[in-house]
Amino acid sequence: MNRFKHLLVHLDLQGDHDRSVIRYASAVSRLGRSKRVEFVHTGPAPTLIAGFVDASPARTAAWLRQANAEVERLVHRHFRGPQGCRVQVQVLGGAGFHDLLDQLRQRDTDLILVGKSETNVAFVEKLVRKTPCSVMVVPPGRSVAYRRILVTTDFSEHSARAMEVAVAFARARKLKRLCCFHSYPIPYGQHKTGIPREQFRRETEVWQRKHFEEFRQPIDFHGLEAGFICEENPVAALGILKQAEHQKSDLMVMGARGMDALTAALLGSTTAQVVRETQIPTLIVKPKGAGRDLLDVLFGNSRT
């Protein structure tokens, strides 16, 4: 948890999910002893007022003051961070999401927390896709006292990072067990092997378990039990969501591609689908700075 010292919490001021994500940020900041938590709302300012267009500087300034006051009210009511944690509030008008990305490019943010609702799914997916750090997606009404963590793995480097973060979250709550899950498809043309489907599935799962044992060797689980489940599903995201429901998981951790600028920008289809459909808090783990080079190209190379 020590890796999450600087948090950014996005609020859209449109529902209960703001309260949920602020409370979750409280828990994460206390567990990780965060040094700074920024609460950010993005514009642009509304220009249609009572049926009339008003894009004047005075109207924009009034909206900025109003939005800033609302964010401060929510933070004061629901955020309880660790002692010594610096809290900042910022409202970004103008280009909104564009300005947020530019700020993230220049700031030392370790983790973004964002509430998810039926009305902002596209925004949340875009945020997860483009930001240069890990993102936690928090649906409304979810308890911060997680007890069952599901961490997905495809035995890659980015899923190893996710495993390490899941271990840190489990240790912070003094949990004793992680559920590690791998979803795999039966390949097209399997019938041509002459091996019956059930036998093929059994042999595949034996191989997957051996692969997991090799994968886990470099990872320090600090005494945690790492239960491994693998299950066939033609759509990996559906397999993950189904398993999370079956395990009654209250926190899911998964890796996102982020080895270089291109893969950081192109979120994996499995991760994207899980982000869209998840009903439990879901942490998408990226290496810090993933995709920042691409953002430098988009915004210019200078950093402040």
C-alpha positions as CSV (number, residue, x, y, z in Angstrom):
1,M,0.0,0.0,0.0
2,N,3.0,2.3,0.4
3,R,3.0,2.8,-3.4
4,F,-0.2,4.9,-3.3
5,K,1.1,8.1,-1.6
6,H,-0.5,10.6,-4.0
7,L,-4.2,10.1,-4.9
8,L,-6.5,11.9,-7.2
9,V,-10.3,11.5,-6.8
10,H,-12.5,12.5,-9.7
11,L,-16.0,13.7,-8.8
12,D,-18.7,14.5,-11.4
13,L,-21.2,16.0,-8.9
14,Q,-24.1,13.9,-10.4
15,G,-25.0,11.2,-7.9
16,D,-24.3,8.9,-5.0
17,H,-21.2,7.4,-6.6
18,D,-19.4,10.6,-5.6
19,R,-20.0,9.8,-1.9
20,S,-19.0,6.2,-2.4
21,V,-15.7,7.1,-4.1
22,I,-14.8,9.7,-1.4
23,R,-15.3,7.1,1.3
24,Y,-13.2,4.6,-0.6
25,A,-10.5,7.2,-1.0
26,S,-10.6,7.7,2.8
27,A,-10.0,4.0,3.4
28,V,-7.2,3.7,0.7
29,S,-5.5,6.9,2.0
30,R,-5.5,5.6,5.6
31,L,-4.3,2.1,4.7
32,G,-1.6,3.6,2.5
33,R,-0.8,6.6,4.7
34,S,-1.1,8.8,1.7
35,K,0.6,12.2,1.8
36,R,-1.7,14.0,-0.7
37,V,-5.3,13.6,-1.9
38,E,-6.6,15.8,-4.7
39,F,-10.3,16.0,-5.4
40,V,-11.0,17.1,-9.0
41,H,-14.1,18.0,-10.9
42,T,-13.8,18.6,-14.7
43,G,-15.9,21.0,-16.8
44,P,-16.6,22.6,-19.2
45,A,-18.9,25.1,-17.6
46,P,-22.6,24.9,-18.7
47,T,-23.5,27.6,-21.2
48,L,-27.3,27.0,-21.5
49,I,-29.0,28.7,-18.6
50,A,-32.8,28.9,-18.4
51,G,-33.0,28.3,-22.1
52,F,-30.5,31.0,-23.0
53,V,-26.9,30.7,-24.1
54,D,-24.5,32.4,-21.7
55,A,-20.8,31.7,-22.2
56,S,-19.6,34.9,-20.6
57,P,-16.5,35.0,-18.4
58,A,-18.7,36.1,-15.5
59,R,-21.0,33.0,-15.9
60,T,-18.0,30.7,-16.2
61,A,-16.5,32.2,-13.0
62,A,-19.8,31.8,-11.2
63,W,-19.9,28.1,-12.2
64,L,-16.3,27.5,-11.1
65,R,-17.1,29.0,-7.6
66,Q,-20.3,26.9,-7.3
67,A,-18.6,23.7,-8.4
68,N,-15.7,24.3,-6.1
69,A,-18.0,24.9,-3.2
70,E,-19.9,21.7,-3.9
71,V,-16.7,19.6,-4.1
72,E,-15.5,21.2,-0.8
73,R,-18.8,20.3,0.9
74,L,-18.7,16.7,-0.2
75,V,-15.1,16.3,0.9
76,H,-15.7,17.9,4.3
77,R,-18.7,15.7,4.9
78,H,-17.3,12.3,3.7
79,F,-13.5,12.3,3.6
80,R,-11.5,11.1,6.6
81,G,-7.9,10.7,5.6
82,P,-4.8,10.0,7.7
83,Q,-3.2,12.6,10.0
84,G,-0.9,14.9,8.0
85,C,-2.5,14.1,4.7
86,R,-2.7,17.2,2.5
87,V,-6.1,17.7,0.8
88,Q,-6.6,19.8,-2.3
89,V,-9.7,20.7,-4.3
90,Q,-9.6,21.7,-7.9
91,V,-12.2,22.4,-10.6
92,L,-11.0,22.2,-14.1
93,G,-13.1,24.2,-16.6
94,G,-12.2,24.8,-20.2
95,A,-11.4,21.5,-22.0
96,G,-12.3,19.4,-19.0
97,F,-11.0,15.8,-19.6
98,H,-8.2,17.2,-21.8
99,D,-7.0,19.4,-19.0
100,L,-7.2,16.5,-16.5
101,L,-5.0,14.4,-18.7
102,D,-2.5,17.3,-19.1
103,Q,-2.4,17.7,-15.3
104,L,-1.9,14.0,-14.8
105,R,1.0,14.1,-17.3
106,Q,2.7,16.7,-15.2
107,R,1.8,15.5,-11.7
108,D,3.1,12.7,-9.5
109,T,-0.2,10.8,-9.1
110,D,0.0,7.2,-8.0
111,L,-3.7,6.2,-8.1
112,I,-6.9,7.7,-9.5
113,L,-10.2,6.8,-7.9
114,V,-13.4,7.4,-9.8
115,G,-17.1,6.6,-9.1
116,K,-19.0,4.7,-11.7
117,S,-22.7,5.1,-12.5
118,E,-25.0,4.3,-15.4
119,T,-24.5,7.8,-16.8
120,N,-20.7,8.0,-16.8
121,V,-19.5,4.6,-18.0
122,A,-18.0,6.0,-21.2
123,F,-16.1,8.6,-19.2
124,V,-14.8,6.0,-16.7
125,E,-13.6,3.7,-19.5
126,K,-11.8,6.6,-21.2
127,L,-10.2,7.6,-18.0
128,V,-8.9,4.1,-17.4
129,R,-7.7,3.8,-20.9
130,K,-5.7,7.1,-21.1
131,T,-4.3,7.9,-17.6
132,P,-0.6,7.2,-16.9
133,C,-1.2,5.4,-13.5
134,S,-3.4,2.9,-11.8
135,V,-7.2,3.5,-11.6
136,M,-9.8,2.3,-9.0
137,V,-13.4,2.2,-10.3
138,V,-15.9,2.4,-7.5
139,P,-19.6,1.6,-8.1
140,P,-22.1,3.3,-5.7
141,G,-23.1,1.8,-2.4
142,R,-20.1,-0.5,-1.9
143,S,-18.5,-1.1,1.4
144,V,-14.9,0.0,1.9
145,A,-14.3,-3.0,4.3
146,Y,-13.3,-5.5,1.6
147,R,-12.8,-9.1,2.7
148,R,-12.7,-11.2,-0.4
149,I,-10.2,-10.1,-3.1
150,L,-10.2,-11.6,-6.6
151,V,-7.1,-11.0,-8.7
152,T,-7.0,-12.0,-12.3
153,T,-4.0,-13.4,-14.1
154,D,-2.9,-14.3,-17.6
155,F,0.7,-15.1,-16.3
156,S,2.1,-11.9,-17.9
157,E,4.3,-9.2,-16.4
158,H,1.3,-6.8,-16.0
159,S,-0.7,-9.4,-14.1
160,A,2.3,-10.0,-11.9
161,R,2.2,-6.3,-10.9
162,A,-1.5,-6.7,-10.2
163,M,-0.8,-9.7,-8.0
164,E,1.7,-7.7,-6.0
165,V,-0.8,-4.9,-5.5
166,A,-3.5,-7.4,-4.5
167,V,-1.1,-8.8,-1.9
168,A,-0.5,-5.3,-0.5
169,F,-4.3,-4.7,-0.2
170,A,-4.8,-8.0,1.5
171,R,-2.1,-7.4,4.0
172,A,-3.4,-4.0,4.8
173,R,-6.7,-5.6,5.9
174,K,-4.9,-8.6,7.5
175,L,-6.6,-11.0,5.2
176,K,-5.3,-14.6,4.9
177,R,-6.2,-15.5,1.4
178,L,-6.3,-14.3,-2.2
179,C,-8.4,-15.8,-5.0
180,C,-6.4,-15.9,-8.2
181,F,-8.4,-16.5,-11.3
182,H,-7.5,-17.3,-14.9
183,S,-10.1,-17.5,-17.7
184,Y,-9.2,-19.4,-20.9
185,P,-11.0,-20.3,-24.1
186,I,-11.2,-23.7,-25.8
187,P,-9.4,-22.8,-29.1
188,Y,-11.2,-22.9,-32.4
189,G,-10.6,-26.2,-34.2
190,Q,-10.0,-28.1,-31.0
191,H,-12.2,-30.9,-32.4
192,K,-9.6,-31.6,-35.1
193,T,-7.1,-32.8,-32.4
194,G,-9.1,-35.9,-31.9
195,I,-9.2,-35.3,-28.1
196,P,-12.6,-35.3,-26.5
197,R,-13.6,-31.8,-25.3
198,E,-13.8,-32.7,-21.6
199,Q,-10.4,-34.4,-21.8
200,F,-8.9,-31.4,-23.6
201,R,-10.4,-29.1,-20.9
202,R,-8.9,-31.3,-18.0
203,E,-5.5,-31.4,-19.6
204,T,-5.6,-27.7,-20.3
205,E,-6.4,-26.9,-16.7
206,V,-3.5,-29.2,-15.5
207,W,-1.2,-27.2,-17.7
208,Q,-2.6,-23.9,-16.5
209,R,-2.0,-24.9,-12.8
210,K,1.6,-25.8,-13.6
211,H,2.0,-22.4,-15.4
212,F,0.5,-20.6,-12.3
213,E,3.0,-22.3,-10.0
214,E,5.9,-21.1,-12.1
215,F,4.3,-17.6,-12.4
216,R,3.9,-17.2,-8.7
217,Q,7.5,-18.2,-7.7
218,P,9.0,-14.6,-8.0
219,I,6.1,-13.0,-6.1
220,D,6.3,-12.6,-2.4
221,F,2.9,-13.5,-1.0
222,H,4.0,-12.7,2.6
223,G,2.4,-15.9,3.9
224,L,-1.0,-15.4,2.2
225,E,-2.7,-18.4,0.8
226,A,-3.1,-17.9,-3.0
227,G,-5.9,-20.1,-4.2
228,F,-5.9,-20.7,-7.9
229,I,-9.0,-21.2,-10.0
230,C,-9.1,-21.6,-13.8
231,E,-12.2,-21.9,-15.8
232,E,-13.1,-22.1,-19.5
233,N,-15.1,-19.3,-21.0
234,P,-15.0,-18.1,-24.6
235,V,-15.2,-14.5,-23.3
236,A,-12.6,-13.8,-20.6
237,A,-14.4,-10.8,-19.2
238,L,-17.6,-12.7,-18.7
239,G,-15.7,-15.5,-17.0
240,I,-14.0,-12.9,-14.6
241,L,-17.3,-11.2,-13.8
242,K,-19.0,-14.6,-13.2
243,Q,-16.3,-15.8,-10.9
244,A,-16.3,-12.5,-8.9
245,E,-20.0,-13.0,-8.3
246,H,-19.6,-16.7,-7.4
247,Q,-16.8,-15.9,-4.9
248,K,-18.8,-13.0,-3.5
249,S,-15.7,-10.8,-4.0
250,D,-15.8,-7.2,-2.8
251,L,-12.6,-6.1,-4.5
252,M,-11.2,-7.1,-7.9
253,V,-7.6,-6.4,-9.0
254,M,-6.4,-6.8,-12.6
255,G,-3.6,-5.7,-14.7
256,A,-3.7,-3.4,-17.7
257,R,-1.3,-3.4,-20.5
258,G,1.2,-0.6,-20.1
259,M,4.6,-1.7,-21.3
260,D,4.9,1.2,-23.7
261,A,3.0,4.2,-25.0
262,L,0.9,2.2,-27.5
263,T,-0.2,-0.5,-25.2
264,A,-0.9,1.9,-22.4
265,A,-3.2,3.9,-24.7
266,L,-4.9,0.8,-26.0
267,L,-6.6,-0.8,-23.0
268,G,-7.1,-4.5,-23.4
269,S,-10.6,-5.5,-24.5
270,T,-11.0,-7.8,-21.5
271,T,-10.1,-5.0,-19.0
272,A,-12.4,-2.6,-20.9
273,Q,-15.4,-4.9,-20.7
274,V,-14.8,-5.6,-17.0
275,V,-14.6,-1.8,-16.3
276,R,-17.9,-1.3,-18.2
277,E,-19.8,-4.1,-16.4
278,T,-18.3,-4.5,-12.9
279,Q,-20.5,-4.0,-9.9
280,I,-17.8,-4.2,-7.3
281,P,-14.7,-1.9,-6.7
282,T,-12.1,-2.8,-9.4
283,L,-8.5,-1.7,-9.3
284,I,-6.8,-1.6,-12.7
285,V,-3.0,-1.7,-12.1
286,K,-0.7,0.1,-14.5
287,P,3.0,0.8,-14.1
288,K,3.4,4.4,-12.9
289,G,4.0,6.6,-16.0
290,A,2.5,4.2,-18.5
291,G,1.7,6.0,-21.7
292,R,3.2,9.3,-20.5
293,D,5.4,9.5,-23.5
294,L,2.4,9.4,-25.7
295,L,0.7,12.1,-23.7
296,D,3.9,14.2,-24.1
297,V,3.5,13.9,-27.8
298,L,-0.2,14.9,-27.6
299,F,0.3,17.9,-25.3
300,G,3.9,18.9,-26.1
301,N,7.1,17.9,-24.4
302,S,7.4,20.5,-21.7
303,R,6.6,19.6,-18.1
304,T,6.2,21.9,-15.2
